[in-house]
Amino acid sequence: MKRIIIIVGVLLLIYIGYRIYRIYTLDKGLDKLLSEGAIILDVRTENEYKMGHIEGSLNISLGEIRNRYTELDTAKTYITVCSHGLRSVKAENILKEKGFKKVYNGGAWNDLQESVFFRH
């Protein structure tokens, strides 16, 4: 019984940590950037994108970003998203290495959609 309580406690702490992380990373002015014309860059695969995405977002997969970054305007603001937030961080770093100054990680696309587009 003690072991079950410990496991449940650890899982609860992990979940609370994730929720705090999610709130922190998604509440950093992304809604303001979007209202100022930021472009959502979805770096999931084409098939993932077809299964669901934020309306108006641009899809260039992480695997293609090093070859296709020239299609993007370095003067524009981009918010990278993916399924869980890992690929979007990698894409953000790649674009910054390529000279993009205004690139932000939006994390998981559905979290960004919930927090920004369905807020209020």
Phi, psi and omega in degrees: 000319180299319181298320180295318179297318179296315180298315179297319179297317179296315178298320178296317178297319178298315180297315180297318177300317178298315181297319178296315177301314181299314179297316181297314185285333182267348182252056180237037176084015180296325178298323177293316178300318179295320179292339178267007174102013178299148181256131177276121180252107181272118186258018174282170178293163180301319179295318177298317180300317180296332181284347178161138180198171176280128181303132179089357180283158179256138182247113169226114185294157179303322180295338181255351190298325180293332179267334186252003182300337180292346176285347183262153180265119182297342181278345182271163179262133181236142173242115182274140177222158175208207183275324182231345178115348181284310180295327180293326176294315179298316179296319178303314181294320178299313181297321178295322176297330182273005174103003178283130183262331186246074178233131183230147178273123177262356179076218180287134184301320183288331175292318178297317180299315179296315187284328185260312187275336181248016178285152175094000000 
